[in-house]
Amino acid sequence: MAFDKKKFGKAKFESRTAQVDVPALKDFFEEGDKPEFKVRGLTGEEMARVNEAADKNKNLLAIVAALAGQNQNEKVAALQESLGLSHENVPSDLARRIEMLAIGSVDPELDVQMAARIFKVAPVDGYALSNRITTLSGQGMMVGEPKASGKTKASKQPST
């Protein structure tokens, strides 16, 4: 069995995507629209950023606490809130999933704060979305369809 490096190098890839139902968020969709988000699989670099999210959250909390001084809890909480950080300890798994949803959400596009809010108000939907992103990422990208070289010219009527 030989791996065709040349073919692999020339191949065009596209992310796998899926529609995921978010029934707990149905009140925030227009009437008649199906309550679902479109998500995509992540690249290796994006997965690494997701895996670092928990460490980043802990490190930022420690830096803010050190800058404000350990005995000034109100100042620490205010600084953390202004930076979009939780003053509570966020579990590592949740920090990972929030980052994953922010990166992997296609429609609607989400930032970290909105992804965190989804996990807060609709945790089952948040987990469903992040689980689907994990599955799509594990399946890898799909080989895209080669693009046509151009428009096909219409054939002329034969002369009689």
ABEGO torsion letter per residue (X at the ends): XBBBAAAAAABBBBBBBBBBBBAAAAAABBBGBBBBBBBBBBBAAAAAAAAAAAAAAAAAAAAAAAAAEAABAAAAAAAAAAAGBBABBBBAAAAAAAAAAAAABAOBBBBAAAAAAAAAABAAAAAAAAAAAAAAAAAEBBBBBBBBAEBBBBBBBBBX
